[in-house]
Amino acid sequence: MPHGVDQPFWGNRIAALGVGPRPVPRSELSAQSSATALRTALTDNGMRERATLLGEQIADEDGITNAIEIFDRNFGRCGSELAKQRAHCPGTTPGVLRIFVVRASCRTSG
């Protein structure tokens, strides 16, 4: 049940990939439409199998490295600074915001 911003896009993307039911627009939201979407998500074995495979693919990705490579292609490289900054982020995924902070720091310091 997407409510705003990017949720309708991602809801439609999930449905297009066959890993979840189509999103229920707010104008169609009811107990019945919610129950139908939940029932589909919980009982559709093909959907479950596709979602499992997609989850495995996502788990195998190195999203932070991919994001950094995209950033570098578009905004320039910063050499070994990346390795130093990543070493200071143990145990958690730094996320895109931290990448931008690292990159901004790199670009202003050298």
C-alpha positions as CSV (number, residue, x, y, z in Angstrom):
1,M,0.0,0.0,0.0
2,P,2.2,2.8,-1.2
3,H,1.6,6.2,0.3
4,G,4.0,8.6,-1.4
5,V,7.4,9.6,-2.7
6,D,9.1,6.6,-4.3
7,Q,6.8,3.9,-2.8
8,P,4.5,3.6,-5.9
9,F,7.5,3.2,-8.1
10,W,9.0,0.4,-6.0
11,G,5.6,-1.3,-5.5
12,N,5.2,-1.4,-9.2
13,R,8.8,-2.7,-9.7
14,I,8.2,-5.5,-7.2
15,A,5.0,-6.5,-9.0
16,A,6.7,-6.3,-12.4
17,L,9.5,-8.6,-11.2
18,G,6.8,-11.0,-10.0
19,V,8.1,-11.0,-6.4
20,G,5.1,-9.3,-4.8
21,P,1.5,-8.4,-5.6
22,R,0.6,-5.2,-7.4
23,P,0.5,-2.3,-5.1
24,V,-3.0,-1.2,-3.9
25,P,-3.5,2.5,-4.7
26,R,-4.8,4.6,-1.8
27,S,-8.0,5.2,-3.8
28,E,-8.6,1.4,-3.9
29,L,-7.6,0.7,-0.3
30,S,-10.1,-1.4,1.6
31,A,-10.1,-4.3,4.0
32,Q,-10.9,-6.6,1.0
33,S,-8.1,-5.2,-1.3
34,S,-5.6,-5.4,1.6
35,A,-6.6,-9.0,2.4
36,T,-6.4,-10.0,-1.3
37,A,-2.9,-8.5,-1.6
38,L,-1.7,-10.2,1.6
39,R,-3.3,-13.5,0.6
40,T,-1.5,-13.4,-2.7
41,A,1.9,-12.5,-1.1
42,L,1.5,-15.4,1.4
43,T,0.1,-18.1,-0.8
44,D,1.6,-17.7,-4.3
45,N,4.4,-20.2,-4.5
46,G,5.8,-18.9,-7.8
47,M,6.0,-15.4,-6.2
48,R,7.7,-16.9,-3.2
49,E,10.3,-18.7,-5.4
50,R,11.0,-15.6,-7.4
51,A,11.4,-13.5,-4.3
52,T,13.8,-16.1,-2.8
53,L,15.9,-16.0,-5.9
54,L,15.9,-12.2,-6.0
55,G,16.8,-12.1,-2.4
56,E,19.8,-14.4,-3.0
57,Q,21.0,-12.2,-5.9
58,I,20.7,-9.1,-3.8
59,A,22.6,-10.7,-0.9
60,D,25.4,-11.6,-3.3
61,E,25.8,-8.0,-4.4
62,D,28.3,-5.6,-3.0
63,G,26.1,-2.6,-3.1
64,I,28.4,-0.2,-1.4
65,T,31.3,-1.0,-3.8
66,N,28.9,-0.7,-6.7
67,A,27.6,2.7,-5.5
68,I,31.2,3.9,-5.0
69,E,32.2,2.8,-8.5
70,I,29.2,4.7,-9.9
71,F,30.0,7.7,-7.9
72,D,33.7,7.6,-9.0
73,R,32.7,7.3,-12.7
74,N,30.5,10.4,-12.4
75,F,32.5,12.5,-9.9
76,G,36.1,11.4,-10.0
77,R,38.3,9.1,-8.0
78,C,40.0,9.5,-4.6
79,G,42.6,6.6,-4.5
80,S,43.3,4.9,-1.2
81,E,41.1,7.3,0.8
82,L,38.2,5.0,0.2
83,A,39.9,2.0,1.8
84,K,40.9,4.1,4.8
85,Q,37.3,5.4,5.2
86,R,35.7,2.0,4.8
87,A,38.0,0.6,7.5
88,H,36.4,3.1,9.9
89,C,32.9,1.7,9.4
90,P,33.1,-1.8,10.8
91,G,29.9,-3.9,11.2
92,T,27.5,-1.6,9.5
93,T,26.7,-0.7,5.9
94,P,27.9,2.9,5.4
95,G,25.1,3.8,3.1
96,V,25.0,6.3,0.3
97,L,25.1,9.3,2.6
98,R,28.4,8.2,4.1
99,I,29.7,7.6,0.6
100,F,29.0,11.2,-0.3
101,V,30.6,12.4,2.9
102,V,33.7,10.3,2.2
103,R,33.8,11.5,-1.4
104,A,33.3,15.2,-0.4
105,S,36.0,14.9,2.2
106,C,38.3,13.4,-0.4
107,R,37.7,15.9,-3.0
108,T,38.2,18.9,-0.6
109,S,41.3,17.5,1.0
110,G,43.4,16.7,-2.1
